[in-house]
Amino acid sequence: MKLLDSRRGRYLFSVLTGLLLAAAWPAIGDLTPLIFVAWVPLILVQERLIRLDARPRAFYPHALVALAVWNALTTWWLWCVSESVGTKLFTLVFPNVGNVLLMSIPLVFARVARRWVGPWMGAAAFIVFWLGFERFHLDWDLSWPWLTLGNVFANDVAWVQWYEWTGHLGGSLWVLLVNVLLVGVIVRWPSTVSKLKLCFAPAVVLLLPVLGSLAYDASLTKRMGTRAIEVVVVQPNIDPYGGKFSLDPLVQLDDMLAQADGLITDSTQLVVLPETALQEDFNVIPENGGLVLEGLWENDIGASQSVERIVEWLKTHPRAAVLAGMSSGRLYRANDERPRSARHMRGSDLYYEVFNASVIVHADGTTRMYNKSKLVPGVEFMPDILGALSLDLGGTTGSLGTQEERSALPVAGTAIAPIICYESVYGDYVTDYVRNGAGLLVIMTNDGWWDETPGHLQHLAFGRLRAIETRRAIARSANTGISCFIDPTGRVHQPTEWWQPAVLREHVSVNEEITFFVRHGDLIGRCAFWAGGAFLLVLVGMGWSPSELRLLRFSARGSVSSSNV
């Protein structure tokens, strides 16, 4: 293509990749098929630069342009997470800049590999490095897997019923394979006589997973479990900026329970309230040589006013249990062993830890808790040196406490996974709940921070993939919406309106089956990560040039510094 011979043309192709990726993304363009050609323009830019004998660093600006367009168009809603203009700029610019630089690393690796090992091994290197990056970006402290390629099919779940074997990184592999095969077709097209034969491989790789998934989808209803429990989901619709953390928390709780009263029946076994539904000020009162705890202290959660109010309400609904999100604390004395996230309580020798948590309350007053452990970088977790920069979302600031294990909480003869907000984006992470016995997934979230932007729609869509990967139904309670039920095939039932109070009831299936993905985890991502490391060692042994090594060091150094901010 002559257009690629000019610098302007190559940058137009780079922008085109970003535009195609964004247009394919859920709640942005929803033109999902475009994902299968989205990488083609950028890879063609790379191939043309190689033919022009350009240095590897000449490709780097093109990669940055494509990634910047993609990130900006799909996650611009980060601007809405605060009412302060300064905070808006911080939350929009730095996560996007950091993510763009991080995403550029596998592209730089692939560009260098392409020079040394040729087109086909170079294409394989691109796939391995990108999948390895996606795996890494799911695991480290400053992870941001929102743009994992496999998420793109979240609103086309009929295409990816095979995620129960591969997880959503199987979708990433599918996307990359089709793109590199199409590049091969374009590059070889002028010199190939048998055009039909040339198109055979990409056509098979593109269509076979879709056709197989559609055929498999028709047989899934027989495997979705024979038992169900009646669940009521409450959407209170409390403005997180204008009242959630300033109005009386007990009045808010009473209103939510009153909502549930309107739909609960004698058969209801679970009532779900959203993330941070319970809020109480923490207080410690010295009394008779001891301490009296007031608030949602996990040391004595049953004594909190919120839990007492729920137990009193359950006296008229003895078959039900209430699962609620909460902002809770745990108190430590000076001599107690305590985690790094514990904070000093001013004017005393006490320490306390804060959690974004959930609690299930039964009619007999028994409780079980779970503390959110996949924290949002910059909001719920920050390295100590940057803790002062954390944002006030969810009712608490600074680094929150976590717990090591994923707790499956008991209800109605089964166990439920109490998934809190951001945790629902992590497929391999959610499987831990199921391995610990969960037969039903519950997602509690507060998406109102993002206003009516694509953010809350994407968050809902990504949860659909967790249903497929685990073959578990989902009850989703979102403070301002969208609340709904999701069946084990990823289909949404009874979605609520955005920014409207609502209450839902449904008999939700309970499944005990363990899928291949649940049993074995993210094999594709882990294998790609280690294969990518081995590939790098081979390339180092082949002798990278000093300029290539400088480019790699620059890319890695820039991405880490920006992500940390």
N, C-alpha and C positions, 0 to 999 in steps of 0.2 A: 504494500500500500504506500503510495507516494506521500500521503499525508504524514506518515511516520518518519519521513526523511527530514522534516523540519522540526525545530525545537518546539514551536508553537503547536504543531500537530501532536507531538508526543505528550505535551501537557494536556491537550484536549482529551486524548485517550485516557490519561491518568484521572482526570476529572470524571470521565465517563464511567470508569470503574466505581468510583465513589457514589455516583448518582444511581447506578444500577443496584449496588448493594443496598442503598437506602430505599430505593423504590420497591425492592423485594421484601423489606423488613415488615414484620407485623405492626399494625397500627400507624405505619408511615405511608407506604404505598400499597402494601398487601398484594403486590404483583409477584407472588412467590416464584413462578417459573423463571423470572429474570435472574435469579441467583445462579442458575446454571451457565450463564454467559457473563456474569458480572466481573470475574477475574480475567476474562479473555483480553480486554484492551490493555490492561497493565502488563500482562505477560507478553503481549505482542510488542509493547514498548521495550521491554527487556531484550527480546530477541533482536529487535532492530538495532539497539545500542551495541549488542554483541557483533552484529554484522558490520557496524560502523567502527568496530574496534575501539569503542569508548572504554574508559576505565570503569571499574565496578562502582566507584563513588558517583558516577554520572547518573546511575539509576536511583540513588537514594532520594533525591528531591521528588522524583516522580512517585515513589512509594509513599512519601509523606503527604503529598497532595491528595492521592487517592484515599488514604486512611483518614486524613483530616476531614474531607468532605463526608465520608461515611459516618464518622463519629459525630460531627456537628449536626447532620440532618436527622440522626436517629436518637440522640440523647440531649438535644437542646433543652428539653424540659427540666434538666437539672437547674436551670435558671430560676425555677419556681420554688425551690426548697427553702426560701427565706424571704422575708419582707424587706430586708436590708439590701440596698444596692451593692454595697461592698461584699457582702456574703454571697449574693447572687453571682457576682463576677468570679469570686473564689471558687464556688462550686461548679460553675460552668467551665471556666478556662482550665484550671489545673487538672481535674480528672481527665478532661478530653486531651489536653496536651500530653499528659503522662501516658495515657492509653495509646495515643498515636505513636509515640516514641517506642513504647513497648512492642506494639504490633509490628513496628518496622524491623525489629531484630530478626524474626524468622525470615522476612523478605530479604534482608541483607545476607543472611546465611545462605539462602537459596540462590541468590545472585552470584555469590562467590563460588558455590558448588557448581552452578551451571557452567562457569568458565572452565573448571577443572575436570569435570566428569562427563560433559556433553549434554545434549538436549533431553534424552530420556531419563538418565540418572539424575539430571538436574531437576526434572519434573518430579521425580520420586522424592528428591531432597526437599523440594518445596512443600509437598504434602506432609512429609514426616516432620519437618521443622515447624510447620504451622500447627499440626495436631499436638506436637509436644509443647508448643507455647500455650495452646488452649488448656492443656492439662495443668501446666504450671500455674496458669492464671486462675485456676480453680482452687489452688491449694495454699498459696502464700498469703501473708497477712494483709496485703493491700490488693487482694484479688478484685477483679471487676469483670465477671464473665457474661455481662449483659449482651455482648456482641459475639458470643460463641456461635459459629456458623450454623450448627445444628438447631439453634433456637428459631431459625427462620421458618420452620415448618409448623410452628405452634398453632397457627390458625388453619392448617391443612393436615389435621391429624390422621385422616384416612390414608395419607401417603406413607406414613411412618409408623405403622403398627408394629414393625419389627424393632422399634426402640426397646422393646422388652428384652431383647438379646444384646443390643449394642449400646444402649443409652444414646443421649443426643449427640455425642461425638461421632457416632455412626453416621449421623446426618452431615456432619462436617466433612467426613471422609468422602461421602457420596458427592457433595458439592464440588470438592477439590478435584476428584477424579474426572467428573464430567467436564469441568473447565479445562484441565490440561489435555484431555483427549480432543476437545474441540480446537484447541490451539494447534495440536498436531494435524488436524484436518485442514485448517486454514493454511498452515505453513506448507504442507505437501500438496495442496489442491492443484496448483498450476502444473506440477510435474507428474501427476498421477493420472493414468488412463482410466483405471477402474474407480470411478467416483463412488459407486454404490458400496463397494468393498471397503473403501476408506471410511465411510460413515457408519459401518456396521458396529464397531466397538463402542463408540459414544452413544449410539442409539440403544444398544442393549443395556449399557450401564445406566443410562437415564431412565429407561422404561421398565426394566425388570423389577426394581424395588417398588415402583408404584403399583404395577399390576399384581405383584405378589402380595403387597399390603392390602389392596382392595379385595383380593380373593380371601385372604386370611381374616380380614375384618368381618366378613359375613358369618364366620363360624365362632366368633368370640363370645357371643351371648351365652353359650353353653358353659363357659368357664368362669363366669363372673360371680360365683358364689351363690349358695342357696339360702343364706341367712341374711337378714336385714334388720337394722334398728331405725327407729323413728328419731329424726334429728330436727331440731328447730334452730335456725340461724337468725341472729339479730343484727341489724344494721342501724345503729342509732343516729348516724349522720350529725356528728358534733364537729364543728369547724375547728381544726387543730390549731389555727392561728387565733381565732376569735372567741374561744371558750373552753376548749378541751382541758387545758391545764390551769384555768383560772376560775371556773365555776365549781360549786360544791360537788366533790366526787361522789358523795353518797346520794345526792339528788340525781346525778347522772345514772348511777347504778339502779336506783328505784325506777327511773324512766325506762331503762333497758329491760328490767324484769317485767314491768307493766306491758311493754311491747310483746314479750314472750307470752304473757298471760293471754293475749288475744288469739294465739294460735296453738298453744300447747294442749295436748290431750292426755287422757289417762295412759296412753300407749307411748308417750314420748319418753325416751331414755337419755337423751342428751340435748342440752341447750348450750349453744356456742355464742360467746360474746367476743368482740374483736380485740386486737392488740391494745394494750394499756387501757383496757376498759376499767380496771380498778386502779385508783390513785388515792393515796393518803399521805399526809405529811409524816415524816419520820420523827419520833420523839422518844427520848429516854429520860425517865424520871427516877431519881434515887429515892428509895423508900425502905426503911427498916434494914439498912445495911445491904439491900439488894437493888435490883433494877426492874422497873416496870416499863415494858416496851409498848409504845403506841404507834400504830401504823402497820404497814404490810411488811413486818419483819419475819423473815423465814425461820428465825429461831423459835417463833411462837405464832405461826400464821393463823391458827385458829382463834386467837384472841383479837384479831383485827376487826374493826367495825364492819368492813366490807364482807368478810367471810361470815361473820355473825348474821348480817343482813341476808345473805344468800341462804344460810341454813334455815333461818326463820321462814323465808319464802318457800323453801323446799318442803316444809311441813305440809303444805297443801298439794305438793306434787312429789310424793315419796318415791315414785319409781324413777324419777329423773335425777340426773347429775348436771352440774353447771361447770363448763370449761370456760375460763375467762383469761384474757391477757392482763398483765398487771406490771406496774413498776414496783419492784420489791427491793428489800435490803437484807443484809445479814450483818449482825453485830459481832465484833471480836473484842475481847479484853486485851490489855496490853501484853500479857504473857502468852496469848493464844498464837498458834501458828496461823499465819494469814497469807493470802496471795498478794501479788504485786499490785493488783487493781484495788486493794483496800485503801480507803482514804481515812485520814485522821479527823476525828470529831473535835472541833475546836472547843477549848476550855475543859478538856477531859483527857484521860489516858485511854480512851476507847477508839476503835477503828470500825469502819463499816464499809461494806461492799454493796454496790448497786447493780441490779439486774433488770433486763427486759425479759420478763418471765411469763409463765402461765401457771394457773392452779386449777385443779379439778376438785370440786366440792360435792360431796355426797350428802344425802338427806340425814345420815347419822352423824354428820359433822366431820367425818374423816376427809383428809385432803392429801393430795400428792402434787408435787410441783415439778416444773421443768424450767431451766434457765437457758435462754437463747445463747447459742454458742457460735453461730456464724454471724459475726458482727459486721455492721456496715462501716467500711473504712472512712475515717473523717467525721463520722457521726457518733458511732458507738465504740470505736476503737481507734487509737492513735499511738504511735511510739511515744515514749515518755517525753522526749525532747520537743514533740509537736503537740502534746496534749492540750495546750492552751488554745489551739486553733480548732478544736473540735466544735461541731455545730450542734445547736440545741434542737434536736428532733426526737420525738418519742418521749419527751418529758424529762430526760436526764442528759447530762453532758459529761465529757471525759470518757475514759476507758471503762467499760462495764465488765462485770464478772461473767464467767462462763462455767460450763460443767463439761466433764470429759466425755460422758456417755450420752447417747440419745435415748431419752426416757420414753417408753411406751406406757401411757397412763391407762389404768383399768376403768372400764365402764361396760355395764350390761353384758358381762360374760365375755368380753373381748378386750382388746387394747387399742388405743388410738395414738396417733403420732401428733403431738402438739407443735406444729411447724409455725414459726413466728416470722412473718414478713419475708425479709431478704433470703432466709434459709431456703425458700421454695425455688430459688433459681439454681440450686446446686443438686444435680441429679444423684451423683454418687453419695453425697452427704445424706440425702433423704433415705437412701436404701438402708442406712444404719437403723432407722426407726423400725423398718420392716423386719430386718434381721433380729431385732429385739422383741418381735412379737406383734407389731401393729397390724391390725386387719383393716384399718380405716385411717385415712389421712385427714387432718383438720388444719386449715391454713387460717391464721388470725393475722390481720394486717391493718395498717392505717395508711392508705394511699392518698389521703387528702392533701398532703404537703405539695403534691405536684399539680394541683388544680386540674382542670379538665384538659389534660394534655395526653399525648400518647403513652406517658409513663405508666399510668395505672392500667391501661389496656394491655401493654406489653407484659406487665407483671402478672396479670390474670392469664394471659395466653401461655406464658412459660410454665405456669402451674399445670396446665393440661398435659404437658410432656411427662410430668412426674406420675400422673395417673397411668400412662401407658407403660412407663419403665417399671413400675411396681405392680401394675394391675390392681390398684387400690382405688376405690372411690374417694372423692374429696368433698368435704363440706367447707366452704370458704366464707368466713365472716370478715367483711371489710368495713371499717368505721363509716366511710362516706361512699362505699361501693368500689367495685362491683362485687356484691355477694352472690353466691350461686352454689349449685351442686355440680360436680363433674363426675361422670361415670368412668369406669376403668378403661374405656376406649378413648378417653379424652374429650368426650362431647359434653357441652355445657347445658345444664338444665336450670330453669327458673332464674336467669340473670336479672338482677335488680337494675333500676335506673340509677344513674350517677347523681350523687348529692341529693338523695331523697331518703327519708327514714323508711325502713322496710323490715319485714319479718317473713321467713320462709319455713316451710315444713316439707320433709320428704322422707320416705323410707329408703335408706341408703344401704347398699349391699356391703357385706363384710366378707372379705376374701382371705383365705389362709394360704393360697398358692404362693410359692416362691419362684419368681422368674429367674432366668439365666443371668440377667443384669444384676438383680438383687444378690444372687448367690455369689457371683464372681466379680462384681464391680466393673469399673471402667477399664477393661482390658485394652481397648483401642488407644486411649489416652496414655496409659502407662507404658505400653509397648512403644508408642511413638516417641515418648519422652526419652526412654533409654536408647532407642534406635537413633534418635537425633544426636544424642551425646556420642554414640559410637561413630556416627557419620562425621561429626566435628573432629574427632580424634584422627580419623582417616585423612581428612582434608589437611589437618595440621601436619601429618606425616608426609603429605604430598608437597608441602612447602608453599603456604600462602605468602604472597608478596607483602612487604612492609606497608604499602598503601592500603591493602585489604585489611590487614590487622588494625591499622589506625582507624579505619572506618568502623570496624566492629567495636573497638573500644569506645569510640565517640558515641555510637548508637546506644550501647549498653549504659554508659555513664549518664547520658542525657535522659534516658527513660527512667532510670532509678531515681535520679534527683527530682524529676518532675512528679513522679508518682508519689514520692514521699511527701512532697508539699501538698 
